[in-house]
Amino acid sequence: MSTTSNTQGTTAGPRRYETMEQAAQRTQLSVRTIRRFIASGRLTGYRLNQRNVRLDPADVDALFTPTTTWAGGGK
């Protein structure tokens, strides 16, 4: 098994991918929402062939931003 080195001299394992269904289940989003993020350019999909698209979990996680305020409507 091959590993790659980064600039700090440590090694990283092979890149892991997940399906849109796995990403949707893990993040509690719908597959349709995941597809919308890919279509809008907010998320990168990696095409294996004509039918199969995989996602980098780190890219999916990067969609979420920490927040301490709630800007929702209501009283």
N, C-alpha and C positions, 0 to 999 in steps of 0.2 A: 504494500500500500504506500502510495506516494504522499508526502506532505509538502507544503510550500512554506517558505520563510517570508516573514514580513520584515519591515525595516528595523524593528527592534531586536531581531535575532531569534524570536520565538517561533515555534512552528504551529501551524493551524491544520486541522483535519480537512477532509474534503468538504466542499460546499454541500449543504443539505437543502433539498427542495421539498415543497409540499404541494398537493393538489389544491385547486380552488375550494373543493369541498372540505378538505382538512383545514384550510385557512379560515373558512367561514365558520366551521364548528368551533375551532379554537378561540376565535374572537367574538363569537356570538353575533356574527353578521350573516346576511343571506349571501348565497352564491351570486345572486343578481347584483347585489351591492359590490361584491368583489369585482365582477365583470365591469360594472360602471366605473370603478376606480381605474381599471386597466384601460378602458376606452377613453377616459378623460386624461390619461397620462399621469395620474397621481400614483399609480402602482405599475411596476414593470413586470410583465409576464414573459417567461422564457418558453418559447415554443419548441417542443421536442419533435413534433411532426404536425401534420395537418389537423389532427384532433386533440393532441395532448399539450396542455399548457401547465407549466409548473411555476411556483412562486418561491422567492427567497423569504423565509420567515422573518428575517431582519427587516426586509422592505415592508412587509405587512405590519410589523410592530411599529415601524417609523410613522405610520399613518396616525397613530395615537399620540397626542401631546398632553403633557401634564397641565392641569388647571386647578386653581384654587377658588375660582369664582364661578358662579352660575349665571349665565346670561339668558336663561329661559324666561318665557313670559309668565305671567301670574302675579299674584299679590303677595 
